[in-house]
Amino acid sequence: MRTKLAKAGLALALAVSGLALAPAAGAAPAAPSAAPGAIALAPGFYAGGTWQIYQSNRQVVTVNMTQDSSGRIYGSAYHGSTSATIEYGAVVDGTSISFNLSWSNGARGRYTGQLGADRRLSGITFDLNHPSSQATWSTTRVF
């Protein structure tokens, strides 16, 4: 036991000093790192359910989402009497969410956001037909 602790202490001291160490005999190989650009297979939070998006332009959008095990989201939304569907390709990945809403009036909105330390989402949205039309958004729901 003392020998293992001494070796661990020496390894720590050498690592702190910047010297590289070879793995100890019989040590388990390191886990492979994720490939650059790889998409996480499991989402970091569950976005399913009905919740509201509060936009800085004073619009409130209600979404009704379902989420599969790979993080893809599906569903619908409405604002007043205008309805929308969530276009294919919407994802939850780690602490990010992104989706497009295709509205019944022809508008298409792109929403991207992040899960904050308070477990609420916030981000930016813009009209895909008129990209200069933008707003920030947030939720009051905790995810």
Phi, psi and omega per residue, in radians:
M1 nan -0.806 3.123
R2 -1.084 -0.653 -3.139
T3 -1.115 -0.757 3.122
K4 -1.116 -0.730 3.116
L5 -1.145 -0.706 3.127
A6 -1.116 -0.762 3.115
K7 -1.094 -0.733 3.129
A8 -1.107 -0.724 3.114
G9 -1.124 -0.733 3.109
L10 -1.119 -0.752 3.131
A11 -1.076 -0.734 3.121
L12 -1.123 -0.783 3.140
A13 -1.084 -0.741 3.135
L14 -1.196 -0.678 3.132
A15 -1.128 -0.716 3.124
V16 -1.137 -0.607 -3.126
S17 -1.370 -0.115 3.069
G18 1.685 0.058 3.119
L19 -1.476 2.401 3.133
A20 -1.452 2.555 3.122
L21 -2.103 2.529 3.000
A22 -1.402 2.637 3.114
P23 -1.113 2.552 3.123
A24 -1.156 2.631 3.108
A25 -1.039 2.370 3.127
G26 1.390 0.052 -3.139
A27 -1.288 2.545 3.118
A28 -1.221 2.486 3.123
P29 -1.156 2.637 3.123
A30 -1.175 2.602 3.100
A31 -1.188 2.480 3.137
P32 -1.144 2.510 3.112
S33 -1.476 2.773 -3.128
A34 -1.183 2.543 3.115
A35 -1.174 2.537 3.101
P36 -1.002 2.346 3.128
G37 1.398 0.083 -3.140
A38 -1.216 2.509 3.116
I39 -1.655 2.358 3.115
A40 -1.068 2.431 -3.137
L41 -1.438 -0.440 -3.133
A42 -2.070 2.354 3.140
P43 -1.238 2.739 3.137
G44 -1.498 -0.243 3.112
F45 -2.731 2.844 -3.122
Y46 -1.793 2.085 -3.098
A47 -1.759 0.040 -3.122
G48 -1.138 2.715 3.127
G49 2.020 -3.048 3.116
T50 -1.850 2.215 -3.135
W51 -2.689 2.901 -3.052
Q52 -1.885 2.531 3.022
I53 -1.891 2.098 3.128
Y54 -1.771 1.987 -3.078
Q55 -1.684 2.668 -3.128
S56 -1.172 -0.300 3.085
N57 -1.563 0.324 3.070
R58 1.234 0.266 3.067
Q59 -1.583 2.481 3.065
V60 -2.107 2.119 -3.133
V61 -1.931 2.281 3.066
T62 -1.771 2.191 3.117
V63 -1.960 2.598 3.059
N64 -2.231 1.807 -3.006
M65 -1.991 2.635 2.863
T66 -2.120 2.664 -3.080
Q67 -2.337 2.302 3.109
D68 -1.569 3.098 -3.035
S69 -1.189 -0.302 3.107
S70 -1.612 -0.006 3.094
G71 1.731 -0.091 3.107
R72 -1.216 2.461 3.125
I73 -2.046 2.571 -3.119
Y74 -2.390 2.773 3.023
G75 2.581 -2.694 -3.034
S76 -2.446 3.013 3.116
A77 -2.635 2.862 3.008
Y78 -2.642 2.690 3.042
H79 -2.488 1.951 -3.047
G80 1.067 -2.193 3.132
S81 -1.705 0.097 -3.138
T82 -1.688 2.279 -3.124
S83 -1.948 2.850 -3.129
A84 -2.573 2.793 2.984
T85 -2.071 2.596 3.070
I86 -1.408 2.129 -3.124
E87 -1.257 2.666 3.105
Y88 -0.972 2.554 3.106
G89 1.797 -0.046 3.126
A90 -1.201 2.401 -3.073
V91 -2.468 2.666 2.901
V92 -2.007 2.195 -3.059
D93 -2.454 1.908 -3.128
G94 1.154 -1.873 3.107
T95 -2.020 0.262 -3.098
S96 -1.946 2.676 3.027
I97 -2.417 2.499 3.056
S98 -2.637 2.435 3.111
F99 -2.862 2.783 3.047
N100 -1.957 2.449 3.009
L101 -1.891 2.180 3.084
S102 -1.771 1.884 -3.003
W103 -1.497 2.642 -3.127
S104 -1.129 -0.326 3.119
N105 -1.600 0.120 3.103
G106 1.716 -0.266 3.117
A107 -1.241 2.669 3.072
R108 -2.356 2.106 -3.110
G109 -1.889 2.371 3.068
R110 -1.822 2.203 3.140
Y111 -2.082 2.211 3.013
T112 -2.277 2.490 -3.109
G113 -2.794 3.028 -3.126
Q114 -2.271 2.607 3.033
L115 -1.478 2.105 -3.119
G116 -1.472 3.046 3.110
A117 -1.052 -0.461 3.108
D118 -1.453 0.076 3.127
R119 1.173 0.371 3.034
R120 -1.874 2.663 3.122
L121 -1.600 2.567 2.998
S122 -2.681 2.716 -3.115
G123 -3.121 -2.624 -3.094
I124 -2.282 2.588 3.058
T125 -2.329 2.634 3.027
F126 -2.603 2.755 3.131
D127 -1.429 2.060 -3.126
L128 -1.112 -0.455 3.093
N129 -1.397 -0.419 -3.131
H130 -2.460 1.340 -3.006
P131 -0.991 -0.348 3.116
S132 -1.298 -0.246 3.089
S133 -1.494 1.776 -3.045
Q134 -2.257 2.779 3.060
A135 -2.691 2.719 2.965
T136 -1.582 2.818 -3.141
W137 -2.549 2.793 3.075
S138 -2.712 2.931 3.087
T139 -2.126 2.778 2.985
T140 -1.752 -0.287 3.105
R141 -1.173 2.458 3.054
V142 -1.665 2.287 -3.102
F143 -1.838 nan nan
